[in-house]
Amino acid sequence: MKTIDCNDSSDELLPDPALIQTALCSLMTRHTVRPCLGLVYTILHHLQMLLAHPDMVNFPERRNIYDQLLQQWKHIAERSQAPRCGETTRPRVVTH
């Protein structure tokens, strides 16, 4: 998983925070419907992008919330029993 350094001042452009937030809500919703370890890592990446975004400097309350969410999702990733995306926990039906 690629991590984003919140203190890195590289020229990498990040998407608009509203776009990241919208995608994050969609990813979290998808994860509740069908847990997937790949989604967990994508959620972590989106939270890191929000925390690293220069537009978020003026919103300490939001940064605090996103940091709390990041810690919670890291915990979920560490304890996840969810299959990787595309795998299934249901037995496959074999027909002859």
Contacts in CASP RR format, 6 or more apart in sequence:
PFRMAT RR
TARGET T0000
AUTHOR 0000-0000-0000
METHOD contacts of the structure
MODEL  1
MKTIDCNDSSDELLPDPALIQTALCSLMTRHTVRPCLGLVYTILHHLQML
LAHPDMVNFPERRNIYDQLLQQWKHIAERSQAPRCGETTRPRVVTH
1 41 0 8 1.000
1 44 0 8 1.000
1 45 0 8 1.000
2 45 0 8 1.000
3 48 0 8 1.000
4 45 0 8 1.000
4 48 0 8 1.000
4 49 0 8 1.000
4 51 0 8 1.000
4 52 0 8 1.000
5 52 0 8 1.000
6 48 0 8 1.000
6 51 0 8 1.000
6 52 0 8 1.000
8 52 0 8 1.000
14 20 0 8 1.000
14 49 0 8 1.000
14 52 0 8 1.000
14 53 0 8 1.000
14 54 0 8 1.000
15 49 0 8 1.000
16 55 0 8 1.000
17 50 0 8 1.000
17 53 0 8 1.000
17 55 0 8 1.000
17 56 0 8 1.000
20 46 0 8 1.000
20 49 0 8 1.000
20 50 0 8 1.000
20 53 0 8 1.000
21 50 0 8 1.000
23 46 0 8 1.000
24 43 0 8 1.000
24 46 0 8 1.000
24 47 0 8 1.000
24 50 0 8 1.000
27 39 0 8 1.000
27 42 0 8 1.000
27 43 0 8 1.000
27 46 0 8 1.000
28 43 0 8 1.000
30 36 0 8 1.000
30 39 0 8 1.000
31 39 0 8 1.000
31 40 0 8 1.000
31 43 0 8 1.000
35 80 0 8 1.000
35 82 0 8 1.000
35 83 0 8 1.000
36 82 0 8 1.000
36 83 0 8 1.000
36 84 0 8 1.000
36 85 0 8 1.000
36 86 0 8 1.000
37 77 0 8 1.000
37 80 0 8 1.000
37 82 0 8 1.000
37 83 0 8 1.000
37 84 0 8 1.000
37 85 0 8 1.000
38 84 0 8 1.000
38 85 0 8 1.000
39 85 0 8 1.000
40 73 0 8 1.000
40 76 0 8 1.000
40 77 0 8 1.000
40 80 0 8 1.000
40 82 0 8 1.000
41 77 0 8 1.000
43 73 0 8 1.000
44 70 0 8 1.000
44 73 0 8 1.000
44 74 0 8 1.000
44 77 0 8 1.000
47 66 0 8 1.000
47 69 0 8 1.000
47 70 0 8 1.000
47 73 0 8 1.000
48 70 0 8 1.000
50 56 0 8 1.000
50 62 0 8 1.000
50 66 0 8 1.000
51 63 0 8 1.000
51 66 0 8 1.000
51 67 0 8 1.000
51 70 0 8 1.000
56 62 0 8 1.000
56 63 0 8 1.000
56 66 0 8 1.000
83 89 0 8 1.000
END
